[in-house]
Each structure stands twice: as C-alpha cells, then as structure tokens.
C-alpha cells in the first residue's frame, strides 16, 4: 500500500520516531551488527520500505542502494535475494536507475542470473527489464544474457520460462 506523508505523520504521532530516523537506525544497525540473521531482517525491512515511492528520498539520502548492491556479492543467498528485491523496487526511480548504471550495478545484477535460487534469478530478470534504457542497453542486451534467456525459456519453471520469453520477444526480437 502506498502511503502519504499525512498517513505517516499520523502513525508516528507527535513523539514517535520519524520515518527517516527509523530508516537511519536500520542502516546503522546493519553496518554495526555481525549477526547474519539480524542483517537479513534489516535488509528485508529496507526492501519492504523500498516498495513505496514515498520512501525513495529517505532511502536515497541514506545510500540504501549501496547496501543492496553490496549484498549481491555476499555469500548468504537470503541477503542476495532480499537485496535484489530492494533493487528491483528502487530501480524505477531515475536517481536509483542512474546510480545503478553508473556504479557497476548492471554487472552485479547480471551475475545474479546464474544463481541457484529461482527468486533471485526472477528478480534479477525483472530488474534488468526495468533498467533497460539507452544508457545501459548494451550492458543488458548482451549475447551472454540472450543465451541465458534462451535456456531460461526452456525451463519447467513457468514463471522463469514466461519472463524469459517476454524478455527475448521484447528486446531481442526472438520468439521461442
């Protein structure tokens, strides 16, 4: 559900923690904790907040996109899955789109296509679809990604197969 600033203000009350402060506390806790379960919970919370455009400015100010991108190279698959979900939510905003493209985010997202976790692959594909624009088309529409998509289109996993077919049809003029 998308929220308004008035709704957020009413929920926090006059003495409650502001949304920005709450998000900042999450970022600080993520950076300080060594506990992997805590890190997963924090990234899950940040990814959930990244669903609503009303939070984009706060998430931008707190550099949450860097946390998400950094998590894509973590060994922990749950962190990767939660982070790519957050990136997928944020990438439609022009600031985040530009940041992802300018900071090797496409390369990191492309690497998610080889994940053993279906949800990571699906969200990586969706993120790449959302990111395609003149400034990064050549990084996304590569021969390697095309070959990968052709294999995905043959998958018994219906979601993966369908998403790959849409990607191939719309951006590679390839019908499976």
N, C-alpha and C positions, 0 to 999 in steps of 0.2 A: 504494500500500500504506500503510495506516495504521500508525503506529509507536507504541511505548510509550516512556515515559521511560527504562526499563531498557535497551531496544534502543538508544536514542540515546546513553546513557551508555557502553555497551559500544563503540559505533562510534567515539566521540571519544577513548576511552582516558583515562588519568589526566592526561595532559599536553596533550591536544588542545584545540582551541578549542571552547568551549561553543556550543550551537546559538544561544543568544541573542546571543553575541558575533559569531558568523558573520553572523547576520541584521543586526545593528547595523553591521557592516563593510560589508555590501551597501548599506544605506541611506545610510551616509556616502559611499561611493564614488559612488552615484547622484547625490547632491547636489553632489559636487565635480567630477565629470567633465563635460566639454563634448562628448566623443566620442559621437555618436549610436549607433554600434554597441555601445559599452560600456553605454550606457543601456538599449538593447534587451535585452542579455544579462542585465543586473541585474534588470530588470522581469520577464523570463522566469523567472529563478531565484526571485524573490519570489512570482510567481504559482504556480510549482510548489510552493513551501512552503505556500502558502495552501490547497492541496488537502487537507492533513491537519489535522484539528481540534486535534491536539496542539500545533500551532504557533500557534494563534489568540491565546493570551495574549501571546506574544512579539511577534507581528505587531501586536497592539493597542497594546502598550506603545511600540512603535517608530513608531506612526502610519503604518503602511504603507498603510492605506486612503486617506490623503491623497495619497500618491504616485500610487496608482492613479487616483483621481479627477482629479488634476491632469493625468495623461497623456491623459485623454479629450479634452482640448481642445488637445492637441499636434497639429501638422500631420502628423507622422510617423504613418502608418497602422499600422505594425508596433507602435509604442508603444501606440496606441489598442487594437489587437487583444489584445496581451498584458495590458494593464491591465483591459480588460473581462472577460477570463478570470479574472484575480485577484479582481475584484469579485464575479463570479458564484460563485467558490469561497467567498468570505468571507461573503456576504450571508445565509447561513442561520444564522449566529451572531447571537443577539439584540443584542449590543453593536454589531456592524458594521451590522446591519439598522437600528437606531435612528440610528446615526451617518449612514448614507447618506441616510435620510429627512430628518433634521434639518439636513443641510448641502447641500441642493440637488442631491443625488446623483441623484434621480429625473429631474430636468430634464436632467442630463448624460447619463444613460443613455437617456432618450427621444431625445436628439439623435443617438445612435448608430444609431437606426432608419433614418436617411437616408444612412448610409454606403454607399460603393460596394463595400465589402469584405463579402462574404457572411458570413464568420465573425464579424465584428463585429456584424452585424445579428442573427445567430443567438444569439450570447452575450448581446446586449442583451435580446432577447426572453425568453430563459431567465431572465436576472437579474430582469427585471420580473415574470415569473411567480412566481419565488421570493419576491419582495418584497411581493407583494400582501397587504395586511392592512388592518385598519380604519383605521390611522393614515395610510395613503397611497393607499388605494383610488381616491380622486377624482383624484389626480395621475397615476395609471397608466391608469385606465379612462376615458380622455377620448375625445371624438368624433374628434379628430385621430388618436389611436392606433387607434381602431376602423376608421377609413377606411384607414389604413395597413395594418392587418391584413387587411382585405378584399382589398386589392391583392396583398399577400403570398400570400394563399390561392390566388390565380390563377397564381402563379409556376410556371415549369417546373422550378425548383429544388425537388426533392421535400422536402428537409429543411425549407426555408423554408415551403413550402406546408403541410406537415403540422403544423409548430409553430404557424403562424398559425391553422389550422383548430381546433386544440386550444384555443388561447387564446380565440378567438372563441366556441367552443362553451361552454367552462367559465366564462367571465367576462362574455360579452356576450349569452349565450343566442341566438347567431346560428349557424345551420348553413349551410355552404357546399355 
